[in-house]
Amino acid sequence: MFFLGVFALMGLLAAAAIRLFTRDAWSRAGLPGRLHLVSGWALTMLGIIHVAATPVFHDRLTGAALWFASGGVAMSVTGGMNVLRVLYAGVAPGVRYACIAANLAMLVLASTFAWRAGAAMVNSPQYGVLLVLVAMVFALSLRR
């Protein structure tokens, strides 16, 4: 139930971010561009929630806590790169290639986490959600 609330909050934050920061791009983008904006903002919000949840899962500032928080930072940066790709790929073509590289790295990491989780994914749906979200932004970043 907790994860359902987190994902609902993530969706609301992504919708608000799209409305506030990318309204013009939303009206110009077709369906693939809109999906890319939504998934990029969702990945960004998931990363922010991940960083904010660090004190919940780690009571002290340890190496494990820093690694946990850095995963959230990586998700946020990758999500932000996907939003920038939709907004500026026409004037800055290098953004597309940087976005593809970041998405590929995140896809490899998310796939590794899902593989290591194995049967535990049934009890930890966040691995599957992350894998689907990262696979979606990777596929969308490949389009021209």
N, C-alpha and C positions, 0 to 999 in steps of 0.2 A: 504494500500500500504506500509505503514511503517513496518508492521509486516512481510510482504513478504520479504522486504529487510533485516530485522533482521534475519529471518530464512535462507535466502540465505547466509548471512554472517556466520551464525552459521554452516551451512553445509560446507562451504569452510574452515573455521577454523578447523572443525573436520577432514576433509579430510587431511589438512596439518599436523595436529597433528598425525594422524595415520601414515602418510608417514614418519614423522620425528622421532617419538618416539616408534612406535610399528610395524615397518616394518617386523621384524623377526616373531613376533606373527601372523601377518596377513598372511604370507606365510604358516605357520604351521596350522592355524585354519581352520576348515571347515566352512560351511555356518552359523551355529548357533554362532560359535565363532566370526566370522566376523560381524554378526549383533550385537552381544553383544559389540564388540569394537566400532562400529559406534554409537550405541545408548549411550554407556557410554561416549564417547567423546562429542557427541551432548548434553547430559545432562550437562556435565562439561562446555561446551561453553555457553549453555543457562544460566547457573548460573553466569558465568563471565559477560555476557551481562546484566543480571538482576542487578548485583551489579553496573556495570558501568552506568546503566540507573537510579540509585537512585537520582542523582541530577536533572534529567529531571522531575521526578515526585514529588520530595520534594525539595523545595527551601531552607529549613533550616534543620539543624541537630536536628531532634526531635526524640521522641521515635518511632513514626510511620516510620520515615526514617530508623532508625536502624533495626526495624523489617523487613522492605522491603529488606534492604541489607542482613540481616541474612538469608532470604529465598534463595537468590542467593548463599550465601556461602553454605547452606545446599545442594542445587542442585549440586554445583561444587564438594563438598566432596563426595556426593553419586555417582556422575558420575565417579569420580576418583577411588572410591572403585570398581566400576564395571570394569574399565579398569585393575586395579590390580588383580581382580578376574580372568580375562582371562589370564593375564600374569603369575601369580604365584600360582594359585590354586593347581597345581601339586606338588609344594614343600612346600606350606603353606596352608593346608586344612582349617584352621580356617578362612582364608580370605573369603571362600565361605559362611560360617555361618554369619559372620559380614556383608557381602554384602546383604544376604537375609534379615537380620534384618533391615538394613538401607533402603533397597528398600521397605520393608513392611511399615515402618514408612512414607516414602515419598508417597507411594500409598494411605495410609489413609489420609494424608494431602491433596494430589492432589484431591482425591475423595471428600473430604469435601469442598474444594474450588469450585470444579465443581458443587457440589450439592447446595452450597450457591449462586453460580452465576445464576443457573437455566436458565431462558429464556435469560438472559443477555449474555450467551455464544455465541449467534449469533453475537453480537457486539464485543465480546472479545474472539477471537479464541485462545488466549494464554492458557486459562484454558484447552481447549480440547487438544491442542498440548502437554501441560505438562502431562495431564492425560494419553494420549496414549504413550508418551515416557516413563513415569515412569512404566506404566503397562508392556511395552515391556521389560524394563530392569529387572523388577521383575520376569516375566515369564522366561526370559533367565537365570537369576541367579539360578533358581531352578534346572536346568539341571546339570548333573554330569560332 
